[in-house]
Amino acid sequence: MLATIALGAAQSPLGVASGAIAGHLVATLLAIIGGAFLANYLSEKLVGLLGGVLFLLFAAATLFGVF
């Protein structure tokens, strides 16, 4: 976000806005397609469980100063 603001100040705001919108579009489309693909192979329960475990691992790592 900061890079987009800096580019908007130094370059053409229309070009920077167009590029930012295109980048977000591509990232969102990849997330949608990837999520639809993975939904065929993973259950919602497994995704929730993995998300919870990862959350707890990152919380513990932050607590102990790993990051």
PDB file of N, CA, C, O and CB in Angstrom:
ATOM      1  N   MET A   1       0.818  -1.186   0.000  1.00  0.00           N
ATOM      2  CA  MET A   1       0.000   0.000   0.000  1.00  0.00           C
ATOM      3  C   MET A   1       0.863   1.252   0.000  1.00  0.00           C
ATOM      4  O   MET A   1       0.562   2.226  -0.690  1.00  0.00           O
ATOM      5  CB  MET A   1      -0.931  -0.003   1.193  1.00  0.00           C
ATOM      6  N   LEU A   2       1.930   1.218   0.773  1.00  0.00           N
ATOM      7  CA  LEU A   2       2.812   2.382   0.801  1.00  0.00           C
ATOM      8  C   LEU A   2       3.504   2.589  -0.543  1.00  0.00           C
ATOM      9  O   LEU A   2       3.693   3.724  -0.982  1.00  0.00           O
ATOM     10  CB  LEU A   2       3.855   2.230   1.907  1.00  0.00           C
ATOM     11  N   ALA A   3       3.880   1.492  -1.194  1.00  0.00           N
ATOM     12  CA  ALA A   3       4.504   1.611  -2.510  1.00  0.00           C
ATOM     13  C   ALA A   3       3.527   2.202  -3.519  1.00  0.00           C
ATOM     14  O   ALA A   3       3.928   2.993  -4.373  1.00  0.00           O
ATOM     15  CB  ALA A   3       5.003   0.244  -2.994  1.00  0.00           C
ATOM     16  N   THR A   4       2.260   1.833  -3.434  1.00  0.00           N
ATOM     17  CA  THR A   4       1.255   2.386  -4.338  1.00  0.00           C
ATOM     18  C   THR A   4       1.079   3.879  -4.102  1.00  0.00           C
ATOM     19  O   THR A   4       0.934   4.646  -5.053  1.00  0.00           O
ATOM     20  CB  THR A   4      -0.084   1.663  -4.162  1.00  0.00           C
ATOM     21  N   ILE A   5       1.091   4.293  -2.847  1.00  0.00           N
ATOM     22  CA  ILE A   5       0.976   5.722  -2.536  1.00  0.00           C
ATOM     23  C   ILE A   5       2.190   6.477  -3.068  1.00  0.00           C
ATOM     24  O   ILE A   5       2.050   7.552  -3.652  1.00  0.00           O
ATOM     25  CB  ILE A   5       0.833   5.942  -1.010  1.00  0.00           C
ATOM     26  N   ALA A   6       3.378   5.916  -2.866  1.00  0.00           N
ATOM     27  CA  ALA A   6       4.593   6.579  -3.343  1.00  0.00           C
ATOM     28  C   ALA A   6       4.606   6.655  -4.862  1.00  0.00           C
ATOM     29  O   ALA A   6       4.965   7.686  -5.433  1.00  0.00           O
ATOM     30  CB  ALA A   6       5.841   5.841  -2.841  1.00  0.00           C
ATOM     31  N   LEU A   7       4.217   5.571  -5.515  1.00  0.00           N
ATOM     32  CA  LEU A   7       4.160   5.606  -6.980  1.00  0.00           C
ATOM     33  C   LEU A   7       3.129   6.605  -7.472  1.00  0.00           C
ATOM     34  O   LEU A   7       3.364   7.305  -8.457  1.00  0.00           O
ATOM     35  CB  LEU A   7       3.843   4.223  -7.534  1.00  0.00           C
ATOM     36  N   GLY A   8       1.986   6.679  -6.795  1.00  0.00           N
ATOM     37  CA  GLY A   8       0.946   7.632  -7.185  1.00  0.00           C
ATOM     38  C   GLY A   8       1.415   9.070  -7.068  1.00  0.00           C
ATOM     39  O   GLY A   8       0.989   9.931  -7.838  1.00  0.00           O
ATOM     40  N   ALA A   9       2.298   9.335  -6.099  1.00  0.00           N
ATOM     41  CA  ALA A   9       2.827  10.689  -5.939  1.00  0.00           C
ATOM     42  C   ALA A   9       3.882  11.004  -6.980  1.00  0.00           C
ATOM     43  O   ALA A   9       4.006  12.152  -7.408  1.00  0.00           O
ATOM     44  CB  ALA A   9       3.407  10.868  -4.549  1.00  0.00           C
ATOM     45  N   ALA A  10       4.658   9.984  -7.399  1.00  0.00           N
ATOM     46  CA  ALA A  10       5.772  10.226  -8.312  1.00  0.00           C
ATOM     47  C   ALA A  10       5.417   9.994  -9.776  1.00  0.00           C
ATOM     48  O   ALA A  10       6.028  10.596 -10.659  1.00  0.00           O
ATOM     49  CB  ALA A  10       6.926   9.349  -7.938  1.00  0.00           C
ATOM     50  N   GLN A  11       4.455   9.145 -10.046  1.00  0.00           N
ATOM     51  CA  GLN A  11       4.097   8.783 -11.422  1.00  0.00           C
ATOM     52  C   GLN A  11       2.664   9.207 -11.716  1.00  0.00           C
ATOM     53  O   GLN A  11       2.032   9.921 -10.937  1.00  0.00           O
ATOM     54  CB  GLN A  11       4.265   7.261 -11.654  1.00  0.00           C
ATOM     55  N   SER A  12       2.177   8.752 -12.851  1.00  0.00           N
ATOM     56  CA  SER A  12       0.800   9.048 -13.242  1.00  0.00           C
ATOM     57  C   SER A  12      -0.181   8.340 -12.313  1.00  0.00           C
ATOM     58  O   SER A  12      -0.180   7.111 -12.246  1.00  0.00           O
ATOM     59  CB  SER A  12       0.549   8.631 -14.704  1.00  0.00           C
ATOM     60  N   PRO A  13      -1.008   9.079 -11.605  1.00  0.00           N
ATOM     61  CA  PRO A  13      -1.971   8.430 -10.703  1.00  0.00           C
ATOM     62  C   PRO A  13      -2.926   7.480 -11.430  1.00  0.00           C
ATOM     63  O   PRO A  13      -3.320   6.456 -10.873  1.00  0.00           O
ATOM     64  CB  PRO A  13      -2.776   9.484  -9.968  1.00  0.00           C
ATOM     65  N   LEU A  14      -3.294   7.807 -12.651  1.00  0.00           N
ATOM     66  CA  LEU A  14      -4.184   6.936 -13.412  1.00  0.00           C
ATOM     67  C   LEU A  14      -3.506   5.605 -13.731  1.00  0.00           C
ATOM     68  O   LEU A  14      -4.128   4.548 -13.625  1.00  0.00           O
ATOM     69  CB  LEU A  14      -4.629   7.628 -14.706  1.00  0.00           C
ATOM     70  N   GLY A  15      -2.238   5.656 -14.122  1.00  0.00           N
ATOM     71  CA  GLY A  15      -1.502   4.429 -14.407  1.00  0.00           C
ATOM     72  C   GLY A  15      -1.296   3.585 -13.165  1.00  0.00           C
ATOM     73  O   GLY A  15      -1.415   2.361 -13.214  1.00  0.00           O
ATOM     74  N   VAL A  16      -0.986   4.237 -12.046  1.00  0.00           N
ATOM     75  CA  VAL A  16      -0.781   3.516 -10.784  1.00  0.00           C
ATOM     76  C   VAL A  16      -2.093   2.891 -10.323  1.00  0.00           C
ATOM     77  O   VAL A  16      -2.106   1.742  -9.884  1.00  0.00           O
ATOM     78  CB  VAL A  16      -0.221   4.465  -9.690  1.00  0.00           C
ATOM     79  N   ALA A  17      -3.187   3.624 -10.415  1.00  0.00           N
ATOM     80  CA  ALA A  17      -4.492   3.081 -10.018  1.00  0.00           C
ATOM     81  C   ALA A  17      -4.878   1.909 -10.902  1.00  0.00           C
ATOM     82  O   ALA A  17      -5.376   0.896 -10.409  1.00  0.00           O
ATOM     83  CB  ALA A  17      -5.575   4.168 -10.084  1.00  0.00           C
ATOM     84  N   SER A  18      -4.654   2.036 -12.199  1.00  0.00           N
ATOM     85  CA  SER A  18      -4.971   0.937 -13.120  1.00  0.00           C
ATOM     86  C   SER A  18      -4.148  -0.305 -12.794  1.00  0.00           C
ATOM     87  O   SER A  18      -4.676  -1.417 -12.778  1.00  0.00           O
ATOM     88  CB  SER A  18      -4.721   1.365 -14.575  1.00  0.00           C
ATOM     89  N   GLY A  19      -2.871  -0.119 -12.538  1.00  0.00           N
ATOM     90  CA  GLY A  19      -2.012  -1.246 -12.191  1.00  0.00           C
ATOM     91  C   GLY A  19      -2.402  -1.890 -10.872  1.00  0.00           C
ATOM     92  O   GLY A  19      -2.387  -3.115 -10.749  1.00  0.00           O
ATOM     93  N   ALA A  20      -2.749  -1.081  -9.893  1.00  0.00           N
ATOM     94  CA  ALA A  20      -3.163  -1.611  -8.592  1.00  0.00           C
ATOM     95  C   ALA A  20      -4.455  -2.395  -8.723  1.00  0.00           C
ATOM     96  O   ALA A  20      -4.589  -3.472  -8.141  1.00  0.00           O
ATOM     97  CB  ALA A  20      -3.336  -0.477  -7.572  1.00  0.00           C
ATOM     98  N   ILE A  21      -5.398  -1.873  -9.475  1.00  0.00           N
ATOM     99  CA  ILE A  21      -6.670  -2.578  -9.670  1.00  0.00           C
ATOM    100  C   ILE A  21      -6.440  -3.885 -10.414  1.00  0.00           C
ATOM    101  O   ILE A  21      -7.022  -4.909 -10.057  1.00  0.00           O
ATOM    102  CB  ILE A  21      -7.673  -1.693 -10.442  1.00  0.00           C
ATOM    103  N   ALA A  22      -5.597  -3.863 -11.446  1.00  0.00           N
ATOM    104  CA  ALA A  22      -5.302  -5.090 -12.196  1.00  0.00           C
ATOM    105  C   ALA A  22      -4.606  -6.120 -11.303  1.00  0.00           C
ATOM    106  O   ALA A  22      -4.909  -7.311 -11.376  1.00  0.00           O
ATOM    107  CB  ALA A  22      -4.422  -4.772 -13.424  1.00  0.00           C
ATOM    108  N   GLY A  23      -3.690  -5.669 -10.475  1.00  0.00           N
ATOM    109  CA  GLY A  23      -3.004  -6.582  -9.570  1.00  0.00           C
ATOM    110  C   GLY A  23      -3.948  -7.227  -8.573  1.00  0.00           C
ATOM    111  O   GLY A  23      -3.855  -8.426  -8.309  1.00  0.00           O
ATOM    112  N   HIS A  24      -4.854  -6.439  -8.020  1.00  0.00           N
ATOM    113  CA  HIS A  24      -5.839  -6.988  -7.085  1.00  0.00           C
ATOM    114  C   HIS A  24      -6.796  -7.954  -7.788  1.00  0.00           C
ATOM    115  O   HIS A  24      -7.208  -8.961  -7.211  1.00  0.00           O
ATOM    116  CB  HIS A  24      -6.631  -5.853  -6.422  1.00  0.00           C
ATOM    117  N   LEU A  25      -7.141  -7.641  -9.024  1.00  0.00           N
ATOM    118  CA  LEU A  25      -8.021  -8.514  -9.803  1.00  0.00           C
ATOM    119  C   LEU A  25      -7.372  -9.879 -10.019  1.00  0.00           C
ATOM    120  O   LEU A  25      -8.005 -10.915  -9.815  1.00  0.00           O
ATOM    121  CB  LEU A  25      -8.361  -7.867 -11.159  1.00  0.00           C
ATOM    122  N   VAL A  26      -6.109  -9.870 -10.431  1.00  0.00           N
ATOM    123  CA  VAL A  26      -5.398 -11.128 -10.674  1.00  0.00           C
ATOM    124  C   VAL A  26      -5.258 -11.926  -9.374  1.00  0.00           C
ATOM    125  O   VAL A  26      -5.493 -13.134  -9.362  1.00  0.00           O
ATOM    126  CB  VAL A  26      -4.004 -10.852 -11.289  1.00  0.00           C
ATOM    127  N   ALA A  27      -4.879 -11.264  -8.289  1.00  0.00           N
ATOM    128  CA  ALA A  27      -4.719 -11.954  -7.005  1.00  0.00           C
ATOM    129  C   ALA A  27      -6.043 -12.553  -6.533  1.00  0.00           C
ATOM    130  O   ALA A  27      -6.068 -13.674  -6.026  1.00  0.00           O
ATOM    131  CB  ALA A  27      -4.171 -10.988  -5.944  1.00  0.00           C
ATOM    132  N   THR A  28      -7.133 -11.821  -6.696  1.00  0.00           N
ATOM    133  CA  THR A  28      -8.443 -12.316  -6.278  1.00  0.00           C
ATOM    134  C   THR A  28      -8.889 -13.491  -7.140  1.00  0.00           C
ATOM    135  O   THR A  28      -9.424 -14.471  -6.621  1.00  0.00           O
ATOM    136  CB  THR A  28      -9.480 -11.195  -6.343  1.00  0.00           C
ATOM    137  N   LEU A  29      -8.674 -13.403  -8.447  1.00  0.00           N
ATOM    138  CA  LEU A  29      -9.040 -14.507  -9.326  1.00  0.00           C
ATOM    139  C   LEU A  29      -8.250 -15.768  -8.993  1.00  0.00           C
ATOM    140  O   LEU A  29      -8.808 -16.865  -8.985  1.00  0.00           O
ATOM    141  CB  LEU A  29      -8.814 -14.118 -10.784  1.00  0.00           C
ATOM    142  N   LEU A  30      -6.956 -15.618  -8.717  1.00  0.00           N
ATOM    143  CA  LEU A  30      -6.156 -16.786  -8.336  1.00  0.00           C
ATOM    144  C   LEU A  30      -6.653 -17.391  -7.027  1.00  0.00           C
ATOM    145  O   LEU A  30      -6.675 -18.613  -6.880  1.00  0.00           O
ATOM    146  CB  LEU A  30      -4.676 -16.402  -8.209  1.00  0.00           C
ATOM    147  N   ALA A  31      -7.050 -16.554  -6.079  1.00  0.00           N
ATOM    148  CA  ALA A  31      -7.572 -17.053  -4.805  1.00  0.00           C
ATOM    149  C   ALA A  31      -8.889 -17.793  -5.008  1.00  0.00           C
ATOM    150  O   ALA A  31      -9.115 -18.833  -4.390  1.00  0.00           O
ATOM    151  CB  ALA A  31      -7.764 -15.896  -3.813  1.00  0.00           C
ATOM    152  N   ILE A  32      -9.750 -17.275  -5.857  1.00  0.00           N
ATOM    153  CA  ILE A  32     -11.039 -17.920  -6.122  1.00  0.00           C
ATOM    154  C   ILE A  32     -10.839 -19.257  -6.816  1.00  0.00           C
ATOM    155  O   ILE A  32     -11.423 -20.263  -6.412  1.00  0.00           O
ATOM    156  CB  ILE A  32     -11.933 -17.013  -6.977  1.00  0.00           C
ATOM    157  N   ILE A  33     -10.022 -19.272  -7.852  1.00  0.00           N
ATOM    158  CA  ILE A  33      -9.775 -20.510  -8.598  1.00  0.00           C
ATOM    159  C   ILE A  33      -9.073 -21.537  -7.720  1.00  0.00           C
ATOM    160  O   ILE A  33      -9.435 -22.714  -7.728  1.00  0.00           O
ATOM    161  CB  ILE A  33      -8.933 -20.225  -9.856  1.00  0.00           C
ATOM    162  N   GLY A  34      -8.066 -21.095  -6.958  1.00  0.00           N
ATOM    163  CA  GLY A  34      -7.362 -22.012  -6.065  1.00  0.00           C
ATOM    164  C   GLY A  34      -8.275 -22.553  -4.975  1.00  0.00           C
ATOM    165  O   GLY A  34      -8.203 -23.736  -4.644  1.00  0.00           O
ATOM    166  N   GLY A  35      -9.122 -21.716  -4.417  1.00  0.00           N
ATOM    167  CA  GLY A  35     -10.057 -22.155  -3.392  1.00  0.00           C
ATOM    168  C   GLY A  35     -11.080 -23.143  -3.928  1.00  0.00           C
ATOM    169  O   GLY A  35     -11.415 -24.122  -3.261  1.00  0.00           O
ATOM    170  N   ALA A  36     -11.577 -22.888  -5.133  1.00  0.00           N
ATOM    171  CA  ALA A  36     -12.534 -23.818  -5.738  1.00  0.00           C
ATOM    172  C   ALA A  36     -11.872 -25.161  -6.019  1.00  0.00           C
ATOM    173  O   ALA A  36     -12.496 -26.208  -5.845  1.00  0.00           O
ATOM    174  CB  ALA A  36     -13.115 -23.230  -7.037  1.00  0.00           C
ATOM    175  N   PHE A  37     -10.618 -25.142  -6.452  1.00  0.00           N
ATOM    176  CA  PHE A  37      -9.881 -26.376  -6.722  1.00  0.00           C
ATOM    177  C   PHE A  37      -9.648 -27.160  -5.432  1.00  0.00           C
ATOM    178  O   PHE A  37      -9.888 -28.366  -5.379  1.00  0.00           O
ATOM    179  CB  PHE A  37      -8.537 -26.063  -7.405  1.00  0.00           C
ATOM    180  N   LEU A  38      -9.177 -26.469  -4.392  1.00  0.00           N
ATOM    181  CA  LEU A  38      -8.904 -27.143  -3.117  1.00  0.00           C
ATOM    182  C   LEU A  38     -10.174 -27.622  -2.426  1.00  0.00           C
ATOM    183  O   LEU A  38     -10.128 -28.590  -1.666  1.00  0.00           O
ATOM    184  CB  LEU A  38      -8.146 -26.213  -2.192  1.00  0.00           C
ATOM    185  N   ALA A  39     -11.299 -26.973  -2.669  1.00  0.00           N
ATOM    186  CA  ALA A  39     -12.560 -27.384  -2.050  1.00  0.00           C
ATOM    187  C   ALA A  39     -12.975 -28.781  -2.492  1.00  0.00           C
ATOM    188  O   ALA A  39     -13.729 -29.459  -1.795  1.00  0.00           O
ATOM    189  CB  ALA A  39     -13.662 -26.387  -2.385  1.00  0.00           C
ATOM    190  N   ASN A  40     -12.480 -29.212  -3.655  1.00  0.00           N
ATOM    191  CA  ASN A  40     -12.795 -30.560  -4.120  1.00  0.00           C
ATOM    192  C   ASN A  40     -12.044 -31.627  -3.336  1.00  0.00           C
ATOM    193  O   ASN A  40     -12.461 -32.785  -3.323  1.00  0.00           O
ATOM    194  CB  ASN A  40     -12.474 -30.690  -5.596  1.00  0.00           C
ATOM    195  N   TYR A  41     -10.956 -31.265  -2.688  1.00  0.00           N
ATOM    196  CA  TYR A  41     -10.082 -32.234  -2.030  1.00  0.00           C
ATOM    197  C   TYR A  41     -10.035 -32.106  -0.512  1.00  0.00           C
ATOM    198  O   TYR A  41      -9.673 -33.064   0.170  1.00  0.00           O
ATOM    199  CB  TYR A  41      -8.706 -32.099  -2.569  1.00  0.00           C
ATOM    200  N   LEU A  42     -10.391 -30.951   0.027  1.00  0.00           N
ATOM    201  CA  LEU A  42     -10.318 -30.725   1.470  1.00  0.00           C
ATOM    202  C   LEU A  42     -11.700 -30.383   2.014  1.00  0.00           C
ATOM    203  O   LEU A  42     -12.454 -29.634   1.393  1.00  0.00           O
ATOM    204  CB  LEU A  42      -9.315 -29.595   1.800  1.00  0.00           C
ATOM    205  N   SER A  43     -12.025 -30.939   3.176  1.00  0.00           N
ATOM    206  CA  SER A  43     -13.307 -30.613   3.802  1.00  0.00           C
ATOM    207  C   SER A  43     -13.191 -29.299   4.568  1.00  0.00           C
ATOM    208  O   SER A  43     -12.094 -28.862   4.915  1.00  0.00           O
ATOM    209  CB  SER A  43     -13.763 -31.753   4.748  1.00  0.00           C
ATOM    210  N   GLU A  44     -14.337 -28.680   4.824  1.00  0.00           N
ATOM    211  CA  GLU A  44     -14.344 -27.436   5.592  1.00  0.00           C
ATOM    212  C   GLU A  44     -13.836 -27.669   7.010  1.00  0.00           C
ATOM    213  O   GLU A  44     -13.169 -26.810   7.588  1.00  0.00           O
ATOM    214  CB  GLU A  44     -15.757 -26.837   5.630  1.00  0.00           C
ATOM    215  N   LYS A  45     -14.151 -28.827   7.563  1.00  0.00           N
ATOM    216  CA  LYS A  45     -13.716 -29.144   8.918  1.00  0.00           C
ATOM    217  C   LYS A  45     -12.191 -29.209   8.989  1.00  0.00           C
ATOM    218  O   LYS A  45     -11.593 -28.704   9.939  1.00  0.00           O
ATOM    219  CB  LYS A  45     -14.332 -30.476   9.384  1.00  0.00           C
ATOM    220  N   LEU A  46     -11.558 -29.829   7.987  1.00  0.00           N
ATOM    221  CA  LEU A  46     -10.096 -29.926   7.966  1.00  0.00           C
ATOM    222  C   LEU A  46      -9.459 -28.550   7.808  1.00  0.00           C
ATOM    223  O   LEU A  46      -8.458 -28.251   8.460  1.00  0.00           O
ATOM    224  CB  LEU A  46      -9.637 -30.852   6.831  1.00  0.00           C
ATOM    225  N   VAL A  47     -10.030 -27.716   6.950  1.00  0.00           N
ATOM    226  CA  VAL A  47      -9.492 -26.363   6.750  1.00  0.00           C
ATOM    227  C   VAL A  47      -9.601 -25.558   8.047  1.00  0.00           C
ATOM    228  O   VAL A  47      -8.673 -24.836   8.413  1.00  0.00           O
ATOM    229  CB  VAL A  47     -10.245 -25.636   5.597  1.00  0.00           C
ATOM    230  N   GLY A  48     -10.732 -25.682   8.738  1.00  0.00           N
ATOM    231  CA  GLY A  48     -10.902 -24.987  10.017  1.00  0.00           C
ATOM    232  C   GLY A  48      -9.917 -25.480  11.063  1.00  0.00           C
ATOM    233  O   GLY A  48      -9.347 -24.686  11.812  1.00  0.00           O
ATOM    234  N   LEU A  49      -9.717 -26.793  11.112  1.00  0.00           N
ATOM    235  CA  LEU A  49      -8.765 -27.366  12.059  1.00  0.00           C
ATOM    236  C   LEU A  49      -7.340 -26.902  11.769  1.00  0.00           C
ATOM    237  O   LEU A  49      -6.612 -26.511  12.682  1.00  0.00           O
ATOM    238  CB  LEU A  49      -8.837 -28.888  12.020  1.00  0.00           C
ATOM    239  N   LEU A  50      -6.943 -26.947  10.499  1.00  0.00           N
ATOM    240  CA  LEU A  50      -5.598 -26.489  10.131  1.00  0.00           C
ATOM    241  C   LEU A  50      -5.407 -25.004  10.416  1.00  0.00           C
ATOM    242  O   LEU A  50      -4.344 -24.587  10.876  1.00  0.00           O
ATOM    243  CB  LEU A  50      -5.333 -26.767   8.655  1.00  0.00           C
ATOM    244  N   GLY A  51      -6.435 -24.210  10.144  1.00  0.00           N
ATOM    245  CA  GLY A  51      -6.358 -22.784  10.443  1.00  0.00           C
ATOM    246  C   GLY A  51      -6.201 -22.514  11.922  1.00  0.00           C
ATOM    247  O   GLY A  51      -5.425 -21.646  12.323  1.00  0.00           O
ATOM    248  N   GLY A  52      -6.943 -23.262  12.745  1.00  0.00           N
ATOM    249  CA  GLY A  52      -6.832 -23.107  14.193  1.00  0.00           C
ATOM    250  C   GLY A  52      -5.466 -23.503  14.715  1.00  0.00           C
ATOM    251  O   GLY A  52      -4.899 -22.819  15.568  1.00  0.00           O
ATOM    252  N   VAL A  53      -4.933 -24.612  14.205  1.00  0.00           N
ATOM    253  CA  VAL A  53      -3.603 -25.058  14.627  1.00  0.00           C
ATOM    254  C   VAL A  53      -2.536 -24.045  14.227  1.00  0.00           C
ATOM    255  O   VAL A  53      -1.657 -23.715  15.022  1.00  0.00           O
ATOM    256  CB  VAL A  53      -3.280 -26.431  14.021  1.00  0.00           C
ATOM    257  N   LEU A  54      -2.617 -23.554  12.987  1.00  0.00           N
ATOM    258  CA  LEU A  54      -1.644 -22.541  12.544  1.00  0.00           C
ATOM    259  C   LEU A  54      -1.744 -21.272  13.380  1.00  0.00           C
ATOM    260  O   LEU A  54      -0.724 -20.670  13.716  1.00  0.00           O
ATOM    261  CB  LEU A  54      -1.857 -22.205  11.062  1.00  0.00           C
ATOM    262  N   PHE A  55      -2.960 -20.862  13.715  1.00  0.00           N
ATOM    263  CA  PHE A  55      -3.153 -19.683  14.550  1.00  0.00           C
ATOM    264  C   PHE A  55      -2.469 -19.865  15.898  1.00  0.00           C
ATOM    265  O   PHE A  55      -1.777 -18.966  16.376  1.00  0.00           O
ATOM    266  CB  PHE A  55      -4.647 -19.400  14.745  1.00  0.00           C
ATOM    267  N   LEU A  56      -2.662 -21.027  16.505  1.00  0.00           N
ATOM    268  CA  LEU A  56      -2.034 -21.286  17.798  1.00  0.00           C
ATOM    269  C   LEU A  56      -0.513 -21.349  17.693  1.00  0.00           C
ATOM    270  O   LEU A  56       0.191 -20.882  18.589  1.00  0.00           O
ATOM    271  CB  LEU A  56      -2.563 -22.585  18.382  1.00  0.00           C
ATOM    272  N   LEU A  57      -0.003 -21.923  16.604  1.00  0.00           N
ATOM    273  CA  LEU A  57       1.452 -21.970  16.418  1.00  0.00           C
ATOM    274  C   LEU A  57       2.047 -20.572  16.270  1.00  0.00           C
ATOM    275  O   LEU A  57       3.078 -20.262  16.868  1.00  0.00           O
ATOM    276  CB  LEU A  57       1.801 -22.813  15.191  1.00  0.00           C
ATOM    277  N   PHE A  58       1.396 -19.737  15.476  1.00  0.00           N
ATOM    278  CA  PHE A  58       1.908 -18.359  15.313  1.00  0.00           C
ATOM    279  C   PHE A  58       1.775 -17.564  16.613  1.00  0.00           C
ATOM    280  O   PHE A  58       2.630 -16.734  16.922  1.00  0.00           O
ATOM    281  CB  PHE A  58       1.153 -17.630  14.172  1.00  0.00           C
ATOM    282  N   ALA A  59       0.708 -17.813  17.372  1.00  0.00           N
ATOM    283  CA  ALA A  59       0.554 -17.141  18.661  1.00  0.00           C
ATOM    284  C   ALA A  59       1.667 -17.543  19.610  1.00  0.00           C
ATOM    285  O   ALA A  59       2.232 -16.691  20.295  1.00  0.00           O
ATOM    286  CB  ALA A  59      -0.809 -17.465  19.280  1.00  0.00           C
ATOM    287  N   ALA A  60       1.994 -18.844  19.661  1.00  0.00           N
ATOM    288  CA  ALA A  60       3.075 -19.315  20.523  1.00  0.00           C
ATOM    289  C   ALA A  60       4.419 -18.770  20.069  1.00  0.00           C
ATOM    290  O   ALA A  60       5.247 -18.386  20.895  1.00  0.00           O
ATOM    291  CB  ALA A  60       3.112 -20.839  20.546  1.00  0.00           C
ATOM    292  N   ALA A  61       4.640 -18.735  18.758  1.00  0.00           N
ATOM    293  CA  ALA A  61       5.904 -18.200  18.239  1.00  0.00           C
ATOM    294  C   ALA A  61       6.050 -16.727  18.577  1.00  0.00           C
ATOM    295  O   ALA A  61       7.142 -16.270  18.917  1.00  0.00           O
ATOM    296  CB  ALA A  61       5.993 -18.400  16.723  1.00  0.00           C
ATOM    297  N   THR A  62       4.954 -15.981  18.486  1.00  0.00           N
ATOM    298  CA  THR A  62       4.991 -14.563  18.838  1.00  0.00           C
ATOM    299  C   THR A  62       5.224 -14.380  20.337  1.00  0.00           C
ATOM    300  O   THR A  62       5.985 -13.505  20.750  1.00  0.00           O
ATOM    301  CB  THR A  62       3.687 -13.872  18.417  1.00  0.00           C
ATOM    302  N   LEU A  63       4.573 -15.201  21.138  1.00  0.00           N
ATOM    303  CA  LEU A  63       4.726 -15.120  22.576  1.00  0.00           C
ATOM    304  C   LEU A  63       6.171 -15.362  23.007  1.00  0.00           C
ATOM    305  O   LEU A  63       6.677 -14.686  23.904  1.00  0.00           O
ATOM    306  CB  LEU A  63       3.808 -16.115  23.249  1.00  0.00           C
ATOM    307  N   PHE A  64       6.821 -16.310  22.378  1.00  0.00           N
ATOM    308  CA  PHE A  64       8.197 -16.647  22.742  1.00  0.00           C
ATOM    309  C   PHE A  64       9.239 -15.853  21.956  1.00  0.00           C
ATOM    310  O   PHE A  64      10.436 -16.103  22.095  1.00  0.00           O
ATOM    311  CB  PHE A  64       8.429 -18.119  22.532  1.00  0.00           C
ATOM    312  N   GLY A  65       8.801 -14.904  21.136  1.00  0.00           N
ATOM    313  CA  GLY A  65       9.720 -14.005  20.450  1.00  0.00           C
ATOM    314  C   GLY A  65      10.452 -14.593  19.276  1.00  0.00           C
ATOM    315  O   GLY A  65      11.548 -14.141  18.946  1.00  0.00           O
ATOM    316  N   VAL A  66       9.876 -15.595  18.631  1.00  0.00           N
ATOM    317  CA  VAL A  66      10.523 -16.193  17.461  1.00  0.00           C
ATOM    318  C   VAL A  66      10.508 -15.216  16.300  1.00  0.00           C
ATOM    319  O   VAL A  66      11.480 -15.137  15.548  1.00  0.00           O
ATOM    320  CB  VAL A  66       9.829 -17.510  17.061  1.00  0.00           C
ATOM    321  N   PHE A  67       9.418 -14.468  16.138  1.00  0.00           N
ATOM    322  CA  PHE A  67       9.302 -13.536  15.010  1.00  0.00           C
ATOM    323  C   PHE A  67       9.583 -12.131  15.474  1.00  0.00           C
ATOM    324  O   PHE A  67       9.537 -11.196  14.675  1.00  0.00           O
ATOM    325  CB  PHE A  67       7.908 -13.613  14.367  1.00  0.00           C
TER     326      PHE A  67
END
